[in-house]
Amino acid sequence: MDISKDWDKIRGHFRICFKANFHVAIASVDAENNPTVTPIGSLFLGENQAGFYFEKYPSKLPKAANMNNKICVLAVNSGRWFWIKSLLSGKFKSYPGLKLYGQLGESRQATQNELHRLQRRMRMSKGMKGHTYLWGNDMDRVRLVTFSRVEKINLKNMTKGL
């Protein structure tokens, strides 16, 4: 899979994964050179192998950006029907997971377009008490991310032919 050529397919995979999981996992390295993983529900992929996430809750990723800005983002489709159909047929029709390798960029004020994208993603929970707690008015900072390569999750015969 080529990150430039297949970027639209990669973005599609991430959309499907967000519907199933509500988050992706971002791996980074902390100050003691230990790996750490942060769940992020606000990663958005844009054009040209880049994206952003809202940086309200993560505490380790901003620190990692200053020391070692390399990351790996894992998006797994854990949709129940996706897995049941795949297990019954003996193969996946699409990859069950993708890893994107890249680096954290600058943190900056979110644009109106970025805020609109967040509101659209979280609209199903609007009106719920937790929605206000999690995605209230102070979601105003984003961290830019650029990606350099993609890796498919291969599961032997189940992903053969993809």
C-alpha positions as CSV (number, residue, x, y, z in Angstrom):
1,M,0.0,0.0,0.0
2,D,1.4,3.4,-1.0
3,I,0.6,6.3,1.3
4,S,0.4,8.8,-1.5
5,K,-1.5,6.8,-4.0
6,D,-3.8,5.1,-1.5
7,W,-4.5,8.1,0.7
8,D,-8.2,8.2,0.0
9,K,-8.5,4.5,0.8
10,I,-6.6,5.1,4.1
11,R,-8.9,8.0,5.0
12,G,-11.9,5.8,4.3
13,H,-10.5,3.1,6.5
14,F,-10.1,5.6,9.4
15,R,-13.7,6.8,8.9
16,I,-15.0,3.3,9.3
17,C,-12.8,2.6,12.3
18,F,-14.1,5.8,14.0
19,K,-17.6,4.6,13.5
20,A,-16.8,1.3,15.2
21,N,-14.4,2.4,17.9
22,F,-14.8,6.2,18.4
23,H,-11.0,6.5,18.7
24,V,-7.6,5.5,17.3
25,A,-4.5,4.7,19.3
26,I,-1.4,6.9,19.0
27,A,1.9,5.5,20.2
28,S,4.7,7.7,21.1
29,V,7.8,7.6,23.3
30,D,8.0,9.4,26.7
31,A,10.9,11.2,28.4
32,E,12.4,8.0,29.8
33,N,12.3,6.5,26.3
34,N,9.4,4.2,27.2
35,P,6.6,3.5,24.7
36,T,3.2,4.9,25.6
37,V,-0.2,4.8,23.9
38,T,-2.9,7.5,23.9
39,P,-6.5,7.0,22.7
40,I,-7.6,9.9,20.5
41,G,-11.2,10.4,19.4
42,S,-10.5,13.6,17.5
43,L,-8.0,12.7,14.8
44,F,-9.0,14.0,11.4
45,L,-7.1,13.1,8.2
46,G,-6.9,15.8,5.6
47,E,-5.1,16.1,2.3
48,N,-1.5,15.3,1.4
49,Q,-0.9,12.7,4.1
50,A,-1.6,15.1,7.0
51,G,-4.1,15.6,9.7
52,F,-4.7,17.1,13.1
53,Y,-6.3,16.2,16.4
54,F,-7.8,18.3,19.2
55,E,-5.3,18.6,22.1
56,K,-7.6,19.1,25.1
57,Y,-7.0,15.9,27.0
58,P,-3.7,14.4,25.9
59,S,-0.8,15.2,28.3
60,K,1.9,12.9,27.1
61,L,1.7,13.6,23.4
62,P,2.5,17.3,23.7
63,K,5.6,16.4,25.8
64,A,6.6,13.8,23.2
65,A,6.3,16.4,20.5
66,N,9.1,18.3,22.2
67,M,11.5,15.4,22.7
68,N,10.7,12.8,20.0
69,N,7.9,13.7,17.7
70,K,7.7,10.3,15.9
71,I,4.3,8.5,16.3
72,C,2.4,5.5,15.1
73,V,-1.4,5.6,14.7
74,L,-3.3,2.3,14.8
75,A,-6.8,2.2,13.4
76,V,-8.6,-1.2,13.8
77,N,-12.0,-1.9,12.4
78,S,-13.6,-3.7,15.3
79,G,-17.1,-3.6,13.9
80,R,-19.0,-6.7,15.0
81,W,-20.5,-7.4,11.6
82,F,-17.3,-6.8,9.8
83,W,-15.6,-9.5,12.0
84,I,-18.6,-12.0,11.9
85,K,-18.8,-11.8,8.1
86,S,-15.1,-12.2,7.8
87,L,-14.9,-15.1,10.1
88,L,-17.8,-16.9,8.4
89,S,-16.3,-16.4,4.9
90,G,-12.7,-17.1,6.0
91,K,-11.3,-13.8,4.6
92,F,-11.5,-10.0,5.1
93,K,-12.9,-7.9,2.3
94,S,-10.8,-5.0,3.5
95,Y,-7.9,-4.7,5.9
96,P,-8.9,-5.1,9.6
97,G,-6.3,-2.5,10.6
98,L,-3.8,0.0,9.3
99,K,-0.9,1.7,11.0
100,L,0.2,5.2,10.0
101,Y,3.7,6.3,10.8
102,G,4.5,10.0,11.1
103,Q,5.4,12.9,13.3
104,L,3.7,15.5,15.5
105,G,3.8,19.0,14.3
106,E,3.0,22.3,15.9
107,S,0.1,23.0,18.2
108,R,-2.1,26.0,17.2
109,Q,-5.5,27.5,17.5
110,A,-8.3,25.5,15.8
111,T,-9.9,27.0,12.7
112,Q,-13.6,27.3,12.2
113,N,-13.5,24.5,9.7
114,E,-11.7,22.2,12.1
115,L,-14.2,23.1,14.9
116,H,-17.1,22.3,12.4
117,R,-15.6,18.9,11.6
118,L,-15.4,18.1,15.4
119,Q,-19.0,19.2,15.9
120,R,-20.1,17.0,13.0
121,R,-18.3,13.9,14.3
122,M,-19.7,14.4,17.8
123,R,-23.2,15.4,16.8
124,M,-24.8,12.0,17.8
125,S,-24.0,12.7,21.4
126,K,-25.2,16.3,21.4
127,G,-27.8,16.9,24.2
128,M,-26.2,14.3,26.4
129,K,-24.6,15.3,29.6
130,G,-21.2,13.8,28.8
131,H,-21.1,15.6,25.5
132,T,-20.8,19.0,27.2
133,Y,-18.2,17.7,29.6
134,L,-16.0,16.2,26.9
135,W,-16.5,18.5,23.9
136,G,-17.7,21.8,25.3
137,N,-16.6,25.2,24.2
138,D,-12.9,24.8,25.2
139,M,-11.9,22.5,22.4
140,D,-9.8,25.2,20.7
141,R,-6.3,23.8,20.2
142,V,-5.2,21.3,17.5
143,R,-1.9,19.5,17.0
144,L,-0.8,19.0,13.3
145,V,0.4,15.6,12.2
146,T,2.1,14.5,9.0
147,F,2.5,10.9,7.9
148,S,5.3,9.3,5.9
149,R,4.2,5.6,5.5
150,V,1.4,3.2,6.0
151,E,1.5,-0.5,7.1
152,K,-1.3,-3.0,6.7
153,I,-2.3,-5.4,9.4
154,N,-1.9,-8.8,7.8
155,L,-3.6,-11.9,9.2
156,K,-2.3,-14.7,7.1
157,N,-5.0,-16.3,4.8
158,M,-7.7,-14.0,6.2
159,T,-6.0,-11.0,4.4
160,K,-4.5,-12.9,1.5
161,G,-5.4,-11.2,-1.8
162,L,-6.0,-7.7,-0.4
